[in-house]
């Protein structure tokens, strides 16, 4: 009996509340219409402004990423390493290259390459992601990418780690064969050249070979003719897996290096 009475009272309250709402709407329908309309307009304005903001941010990110390379380089010990690289194209696409080098397989570098489209998303609070990577800004400029899966940081690089490895391999090699002298390319290149420009380009079809080209003026005999210079180019192909180097073009530069070293030991 009590439960039935309680149920009747609840229904009565619901009807009374509904009647009050209806009466309120009848009395204040103009105000309610204005409020609903204002809220609707505010929502539309917010959506439009946010869409414009998102589009501007997306275009800015695409422009900043275009032509840029981001890399994560990790030493694996015993001379081994791995490199994860993202290179972005002008059309919004990117190439993800992954390299592994193990000293136990010193004549090969494992390489996988993947193509993708930069899926750029902007959150309500301005967080920008490219695929699974968060974009890290510094004063409005893209500084790095951070993986939301592994927390790896991909730093923007002017020169790829692979090119830097090629330069390092070149610098450690000896200029002269079968001679017991300690100097290497890295120690003597700045001595022989008075001034030069150097370029490093990847060999097409290979992920281990790079061409280093030095172009400038050098000293043919730095020890005996320290003021005499000539124009000269030295171009070499470096294999970063086998750590070997072969000369592609030499306008007397390596001869000048040998002369300098031999006269220094004589």
C-alpha positions in Angstrom: 0.0 0.0 0.0 2.8 2.4 0.9 4.7 1.7 -2.3 1.6 2.4 -4.4 1.0 5.7 -2.6 4.7 6.7 -3.1 4.5 5.9 -6.8 1.3 8.0 -7.1 3.1 10.9 -5.4 6.1 10.6 -7.7 3.9 10.8 -10.8 2.1 13.8 -9.4 5.4 15.6 -8.8 6.6 14.8 -12.3 3.4 16.2 -13.8 3.6 19.3 -11.6 7.2 19.9 -12.6 6.4 19.4 -16.3 3.5 21.8 -16.0 5.8 24.4 -14.4 8.2 24.0 -17.3 5.5 24.4 -19.9 4.1 27.5 -18.1 7.6 29.0 -17.9 8.2 28.4 -21.6 4.8 29.9 -22.5 5.5 33.0 -20.4 9.2 33.4 -21.4 9.4 31.9 -24.8 11.0 35.0 -26.4 13.8 35.0 -23.8 14.3 31.3 -24.2 14.4 31.6 -27.9 17.0 34.4 -27.7 19.2 32.4 -25.3 19.0 29.2 -27.4 19.7 31.2 -30.5 22.7 33.0 -28.9 24.1 29.7 -27.7 23.7 28.2 -31.2 25.4 31.1 -32.8 28.2 30.9 -30.2 28.7 27.3 -31.0 28.8 27.9 -34.8 31.3 30.8 -34.3 33.5 28.6 -32.1 33.4 25.8 -34.7 34.2 28.1 -37.6 37.0 29.9 -35.7 38.5 26.6 -34.5 38.3 25.2 -38.0 40.2 28.2 -39.4 42.7 28.0 -36.6 43.3 24.3 -37.2 43.6 24.8 -40.9 46.2 27.6 -40.4 48.2 25.5 -37.9 48.1 22.5 -40.3 49.3 24.5 -43.2 52.1 26.1 -41.1 53.2 22.6 -39.9 53.2 21.2 -43.4 55.3 24.2 -44.6 57.8 23.9 -41.7 58.1 20.1 -42.2 58.7 20.3 -46.0 62.2 19.3 -46.9 63.2 18.7 -43.2 64.7 15.5 -41.7 64.2 14.3 -38.2 66.3 11.5 -36.8 66.8 9.4 -33.7 70.3 8.0 -33.5 71.2 5.3 -30.9 74.6 3.8 -30.1 74.2 0.0 -29.6 77.7 -0.7 -28.1 80.7 -2.3 -29.7 80.5 0.2 -32.6 76.9 -0.8 -33.5 74.1 1.7 -34.0 70.6 2.2 -35.2 69.0 5.2 -36.9 65.3 6.0 -37.3 64.7 8.8 -39.8 61.7 10.8 -41.1 62.1 13.0 -44.2 59.2 15.1 -45.2 58.3 16.1 -48.8 56.7 19.2 -50.1 53.4 17.4 -50.9 52.9 16.4 -47.3 54.3 12.9 -47.7 57.2 11.5 -45.8 59.8 8.7 -46.0 60.6 6.7 -42.8 64.0 5.0 -43.1 65.2 2.6 -40.4 68.9 1.5 -40.3 70.6 -1.1 -38.1 74.4 -1.7 -38.1 75.9 -4.5 -36.0 79.6 -5.1 -35.8 79.0 -8.8 -36.1 77.8 -8.1 -39.6 80.2 -5.3 -40.4 79.9 -5.6 -44.1 76.1 -4.9 -44.2 73.7 -2.3 -42.9 70.1 -3.5 -42.5 67.7 -0.9 -44.0 63.9 -0.7 -44.2 62.0 2.2 -45.8 58.4 3.1 -45.5 56.3 5.8 -47.3 53.4 7.7 -45.6 51.3 10.8 -45.6 51.6 13.3 -42.8 48.3 13.0 -41.0 48.3 16.3 -39.0 45.8 16.7 -36.2 45.3 19.7 -33.9 43.6 19.2 -30.5 41.2 21.8 -28.9 44.1 23.0 -26.8 46.5 23.3 -29.7 48.5 20.0 -29.3 49.7 19.1 -32.8 50.4 15.5 -33.9 51.8 14.0 -37.1 50.7 10.4 -37.2 51.9 8.9 -33.9 54.4 11.8 -33.2 53.7 14.9 -31.3 55.2 18.1 -32.8 57.5 20.0 -30.3 57.6 23.7 -30.9 60.1 26.4 -29.8 58.9 29.9 -30.2 56.5 28.8 -33.0 59.2 26.9 -34.8 59.2 23.1 -35.1 62.1 21.7 -33.0 61.5 18.0 -32.8 59.0 15.2 -33.0 58.1 13.0 -30.0 56.7 9.5 -30.4 53.5 9.1 -28.4 54.1 5.3 -28.4 57.8 5.0 -27.3 58.6 8.5 -26.1 61.5 8.6 -28.6 62.6 12.1 -29.6 63.4 12.8 -33.2 65.6 15.8 -33.5 65.6 17.9 -36.7 69.0 17.7 -38.4 70.8 19.7 -41.0 73.2 16.8 -41.8 72.0 13.2 -41.6 73.9 11.0 -39.1 74.7 8.7 -42.0 76.6 11.6 -43.7 78.3 12.4 -40.5 79.4 8.7 -40.2 80.7 8.9 -43.7 82.8 11.9 -42.8 84.1 10.2 -39.7 85.1 7.1 -41.6 86.9 9.2 -44.1 88.7 11.2 -41.4 90.0 8.0 -39.8 91.5 6.5 -42.9 95.2 6.8 -43.8 96.2 8.7 -46.9 99.2 6.4 -47.6 99.4 2.7 -47.9 102.2 0.5 -46.5 103.9 3.4 -44.7 104.2 3.5 -41.0 102.9 7.1 -40.4 100.2 8.0 -38.0 98.5 10.9 -39.8 95.1 10.3 -41.3 92.8 12.3 -43.6 91.1 14.1 -40.7 94.4 15.4 -39.4 95.8 16.5 -42.7 93.0 17.7 -44.9 92.9 21.2 -43.2 96.7 21.4 -43.5 96.9 20.8 -47.2 93.9 22.8 -48.2 94.1 26.6 -47.7 90.4 26.9 -48.1 87.7 24.5 -49.5 84.1 23.6 -49.7 83.0 20.1 -48.9 79.8 18.3 -50.1 78.5 14.9 -49.1 76.0 13.1 -51.3 74.5 9.6 -51.1 75.3 7.2 -53.9 72.1 6.4 -55.7 71.0 2.8 -55.2 73.1 2.3 -52.1 72.4 2.9 -48.4 76.0 2.6 -47.4 78.0 4.7 -49.9 78.6 8.4 -49.9 80.7 10.7 -52.1 82.7 13.4 -50.3 84.1 16.2 -52.6 86.6 18.8 -51.5 86.9 21.7 -53.8 89.3 24.6 -53.1 92.9 25.7 -53.2 95.7 23.5 -51.7 99.4 23.5 -51.1 101.2 21.1 -53.4 104.3 21.3 -51.1 103.3 22.9 -47.9 106.7 22.3 -46.2 109.0 23.7 -48.8 106.7 26.1 -50.7 104.3 27.3 -47.9 102.9 30.2 -49.9 102.3 28.4 -53.2 98.7 27.2 -53.8 96.8 25.7 -56.7 93.1 24.9 -57.3 92.3 21.2 -56.7 89.5 18.8 -56.2 89.5 15.6 -54.2 86.5 13.4 -54.5 86.2 10.0 -52.7 83.5 7.4 -52.3 83.2 6.2 -48.7 81.4 2.9 -47.7 80.3 3.3 -44.1 79.7 -0.5 -43.7 83.1 -1.7 -44.7 84.8 1.5 -43.7 86.7 1.8 -46.9 87.3 4.6 -49.3 88.2 4.8 -53.0 89.3 7.9 -54.9 87.1 9.1 -57.7 88.9 12.3 -58.6 92.2 13.6 -57.4 93.9 16.8 -58.8 97.2 16.2 -57.0 95.8 16.6 -53.5 96.7 13.1 -52.1 100.2 13.5 -53.6 100.5 16.8 -51.7 99.4 15.0 -48.5 102.1 12.3 -48.9 104.8 14.9 -49.6 103.8 16.8 -46.5 103.9 13.7 -44.3 107.1 12.2 -45.8 109.0 15.4 -45.5 107.8 15.8 -41.9 109.4 12.4 -41.0 112.6 12.9 -43.0 
